Amino acid sequence: MMKPAPSISLINLADPEERIVGILERALTEMGFVTVQGHGIPPDLVRDVRDVIEGYFSRPVEEKMRDCITPDNYRGYIPLGFFSPNTGSNTPDQYEGYKLHHETSLKHPIRQQCDLYGPNKWPAKPEDMPEIITEFWRACDAVGRHLLKLISRIMGVHETDFLSYFDDPLTNMTLLHYPSQPTNRAKVGIHPHKDTDALTLLFPDPVGGLWLQPRGQKDWMEVITPSDAMVVNIGDLLELWSGGTFVSTPHKVVNTSGKERYSFPFFMVPRHDVVVEPLVKCQPEFNRSPVPVGHVSREVWRTNWQQASPADAGFDLGTLPS
């Protein structure tokens, strides 16, 4: 069942820190989602990102396929219906996308440690896509680090040490297009899942379609935000760091608007050699194995292909409760 959303907590990063942290703590422990104003990302930049994404996805399929992702390089174009949920379902997700990762030179020494790093693919057109997306990426990274600083304060861990986990990160971003569908029988744009990162930043499309399932509830609730706000949710890595104090919440996209839908989530992931394990006392009955970031990132990448079977790696990132 799906119904209108409850109120998702709102913070304004321009407010005094003392006011922010209490609201943020409640949001992350109760819902795992928070609405953020005062983030400092100019509305014109957000509009430019939307424009360049619409321009890219309007191009002919054969042109976009020149930059298609491959199993050995998960960067570039994701065709419509290319991925299906790795849960036995044969119904593909109803989106096309473009995958980008933390930009890393071929000569950077970290590539000798982990080959998931590297330069992005950029399409020939729109020509201003690299410039606009890179500017937006830097802005999101700054907001994300601000939020991580506040989160480190909530957990009571050393701010500098915590932020250092995100030096040379495996942070990534997906540009998404959900085609218009019949409003009375729309297919799932992205199947129910939990994010496997630490923190996700997103400017929701005004047409709606983002739904979440609060802890302990069967109903799905649509996320509705002010037009100038971004939505931030934690992923399984931050849930693990917090020992289960924060909650990584299932969510999905269903485009019932009858319109084209676009979004561009920004996924903050630590450096490849970070091993994520509780930094504070665990909640009762919370018992999850440490997660090596490079290993799990490779597994997430690999199992995006439907024919790939998940390995028994001892961790269950992104797993939904049965």
C-alpha positions in Angstrom: 0.0 0.0 0.0 1.2 3.5 -0.7 -0.1 6.7 0.8 0.9 10.4 1.4 4.1 10.8 3.3 4.5 11.8 6.9 6.4 14.9 7.6 10.1 14.3 7.0 12.3 16.4 9.3 13.7 19.6 7.8 17.0 21.2 8.7 18.5 24.5 7.4 22.3 24.4 7.2 22.3 28.2 7.7 20.9 27.8 11.2 23.1 27.5 14.3 24.7 24.1 14.6 23.1 23.5 18.0 19.7 23.8 16.5 20.6 21.5 13.5 22.1 18.5 15.3 19.1 17.6 17.5 16.7 17.6 14.5 19.2 15.7 12.4 19.8 13.1 15.0 16.1 12.4 15.3 15.7 12.2 11.6 18.5 9.7 11.1 17.4 7.5 14.0 13.7 7.5 13.2 13.4 7.8 9.4 16.9 7.7 7.9 15.8 10.6 5.6 16.0 14.4 6.2 15.1 17.4 4.0 17.9 20.0 3.8 17.6 23.7 3.0 20.3 26.3 3.3 22.7 23.9 1.4 24.2 26.7 -0.7 23.9 25.0 -4.0 22.6 27.7 -6.4 19.2 27.0 -8.0 20.6 28.0 -11.4 23.2 25.2 -11.1 20.5 22.7 -10.3 18.5 23.9 -13.2 21.6 23.7 -15.5 22.2 20.1 -14.4 18.6 19.2 -15.2 18.9 20.9 -18.6 22.0 19.1 -19.5 20.6 15.7 -18.4 17.4 16.3 -20.5 19.6 17.2 -23.4 21.7 14.1 -23.1 18.8 11.6 -22.8 17.0 13.2 -25.7 19.8 12.1 -28.1 19.4 9.0 -30.3 19.9 5.7 -28.6 22.6 4.6 -31.1 24.6 7.7 -30.2 24.2 7.1 -26.4 25.3 3.4 -26.9 28.7 4.6 -28.0 29.4 5.3 -24.3 27.7 2.2 -22.8 28.9 0.8 -19.5 30.7 -2.5 -19.5 31.4 -5.1 -16.8 35.0 -3.9 -16.6 34.2 -0.2 -16.5 31.0 0.8 -14.8 31.0 4.4 -16.2 28.9 5.7 -19.0 25.5 5.1 -20.5 23.0 2.6 -18.9 20.3 1.6 -21.5 16.6 1.5 -20.6 15.7 -1.7 -18.9 19.4 -2.8 -18.8 19.3 -3.9 -15.2 16.8 -6.0 -13.3 16.6 -6.4 -9.6 18.8 -9.3 -8.5 15.9 -10.9 -6.6 14.6 -13.4 -9.1 12.3 -10.8 -10.8 12.4 -10.7 -14.6 10.9 -7.2 -14.7 13.6 -4.6 -15.5 13.8 -1.3 -13.8 12.3 1.4 -16.0 15.1 3.9 -16.3 18.0 4.8 -18.4 21.1 6.4 -16.8 24.6 7.7 -17.0 27.1 6.6 -14.4 29.9 8.7 -13.1 32.6 8.1 -10.5 35.1 10.2 -8.5 37.4 11.5 -11.2 40.8 9.9 -11.0 43.7 10.3 -13.4 45.1 7.2 -15.0 48.5 8.1 -13.5 47.2 8.5 -9.9 49.0 6.0 -7.6 45.8 4.9 -6.0 45.0 3.0 -9.2 47.8 0.6 -8.3 45.9 -0.3 -5.1 42.4 -0.5 -6.5 41.4 -0.6 -10.2 37.9 0.7 -9.5 39.4 4.2 -9.7 39.8 5.9 -13.1 38.7 8.7 -15.4 35.0 9.1 -16.4 33.6 8.7 -19.8 32.0 11.9 -21.1 29.7 11.9 -24.2 30.5 14.1 -27.1 27.2 16.1 -26.6 26.0 18.1 -24.7 29.5 19.7 -24.9 29.0 21.5 -21.5 28.1 18.4 -19.6 31.5 17.8 -18.0 31.8 21.4 -16.8 28.3 21.6 -15.4 28.3 18.1 -13.7 31.8 18.7 -12.3 30.7 22.0 -10.7 27.6 20.3 -9.2 29.7 17.4 -8.0 32.0 19.7 -6.0 29.0 21.5 -4.5 27.4 18.2 -3.4 30.7 17.0 -2.0 31.0 20.2 0.1 27.4 19.8 1.5 28.0 16.1 2.1 31.1 16.8 4.1 29.3 19.4 6.1 26.6 16.8 7.0 29.2 14.2 7.8 30.9 16.6 10.2 27.5 17.1 12.0 27.0 13.3 12.0 30.4 12.8 13.6 29.4 15.1 16.3 26.2 13.2 16.9 28.1 9.9 17.1 30.8 11.5 19.3 33.6 10.4 17.1 36.7 12.5 16.0 35.6 14.8 13.1 39.0 14.9 11.3 39.4 11.1 11.5 35.9 10.5 10.3 36.1 12.9 7.3 39.5 11.4 6.3 37.6 8.2 5.4 36.3 10.2 2.4 39.7 11.2 1.0 40.1 9.7 -2.4 36.6 8.2 -2.1 34.6 5.8 -4.2 31.9 8.3 -4.4 29.7 8.1 -7.5 26.7 9.7 -9.2 23.9 8.5 -11.5 22.1 10.7 -14.0 18.6 9.2 -14.4 15.8 9.4 -16.8 12.4 7.7 -16.1 10.3 7.7 -19.3 6.6 8.7 -19.1 4.3 5.7 -18.4 0.6 5.2 -18.2 -0.5 6.6 -14.8 -2.8 3.6 -14.1 -0.2 0.9 -14.7 3.2 2.4 -14.3 6.1 -0.1 -13.7 8.7 0.4 -11.0 11.3 2.9 -12.0 13.8 1.5 -9.5 12.9 -1.5 -7.4 12.8 -1.4 -3.6 16.3 -1.2 -2.1 18.5 0.3 0.5 21.5 2.4 -0.5 24.8 0.7 0.0 26.8 3.9 0.5 27.2 6.2 3.5 25.2 9.2 2.5 23.0 10.0 -0.5 22.1 13.6 -1.7 19.3 14.1 -4.1 17.2 16.9 -5.6 13.9 15.2 -6.2 12.1 15.8 -9.5 9.0 18.0 -9.1 6.9 15.3 -10.7 7.3 13.2 -7.6 7.7 9.4 -7.5 10.2 8.8 -4.7 8.7 6.5 -2.0 10.1 5.2 1.3 9.1 2.6 3.8 9.6 3.7 7.4 11.0 1.2 9.8 8.5 -1.4 11.1 5.8 -0.3 8.6 4.3 -2.1 5.6 3.0 1.1 3.9 5.0 3.0 1.4 5.0 6.8 1.7 5.8 9.4 -1.0 8.6 11.9 -0.2 7.4 15.5 -0.7 9.8 18.4 -0.2 10.0 22.2 -0.6 11.1 23.2 -4.1 14.4 24.6 -2.9 15.4 21.6 -0.7 17.4 18.5 -1.3 16.6 15.1 0.3 19.4 13.3 2.1 19.3 9.7 3.3 21.8 7.4 5.0 22.9 4.1 3.5 24.0 0.9 5.0 27.6 2.0 5.7 26.5 4.8 8.0 24.0 2.5 9.7 26.9 0.1 10.4 29.2 2.9 11.6 26.5 4.0 14.0 26.0 0.5 15.3 22.4 0.5 14.2 21.5 3.8 15.8 20.8 5.4 12.4 18.5 3.5 10.1 19.0 2.8 6.4 15.5 2.9 4.9 14.1 1.1 1.9 13.0 3.3 -0.9 11.9 3.0 -4.6 10.9 5.1 -7.6 7.5 4.7 -9.3 6.8 7.3 -12.0 3.0 7.6 -12.1 3.1 11.3 -13.2 2.5 10.7 -16.9 5.5 12.9 -17.5 9.3 12.4 -18.1 11.1 12.2 -14.7 14.8 13.1 -14.2 17.0 12.8 -11.1 20.7 12.8 -10.3 21.6 11.2 -6.9 25.0 11.7 -5.4 26.3 8.7 -3.5 29.1 9.3 -0.9 31.3 6.2 -0.5 34.5 6.1 1.6 38.0 5.3 0.2 38.6 1.7 -1.0 40.8 0.6 1.9 38.4 1.7 4.7 36.9 -1.1 6.7 33.5 0.0 8.0 32.6 -1.3 11.5 30.7 0.2 14.5 32.4 3.3 15.9 30.0 3.5 18.8 28.2 1.0 21.1 25.8 -1.2 19.0 22.1 -1.2 19.5 20.6 -4.4 21.0 20.4 -7.2 18.5 22.4 -5.2 15.9 25.1 -7.6 14.7 26.6 -7.1 11.3 30.1 -8.0 10.0 32.6 -5.3 9.1 32.5 -4.2 5.5 35.7 -3.6 3.4 34.7 -0.8 1.1 36.7 -1.7 -1.9 35.4 -5.3 -1.8 31.8 -4.4 -1.4 32.0 -1.7 -4.1 33.3 -4.3 -6.5 30.5 -6.7 -5.6 27.8 -4.0 -6.0 29.3 -3.1 -9.4 29.6 -6.8 -10.5 26.1 -7.8 -9.4 24.4 -5.0 -11.3 24.4 -7.4 -14.2 21.4 -9.7 -13.9 23.3 -12.9 -14.8 25.8 -12.3 -12.0 25.2 -14.3 -8.8 25.9 -12.5 -5.5 28.9 -14.0 -3.7 28.6 -15.3 -0.1 30.9 -12.5 1.2 29.7 -12.4 4.8 27.9 -9.0 4.5 24.4 -8.1 3.5 24.6 -4.5 2.3 21.4 -3.4 0.7 19.4 -6.5 1.7 15.8 -5.8 2.5 14.0 -7.5 5.3 11.9 -10.5 4.2 
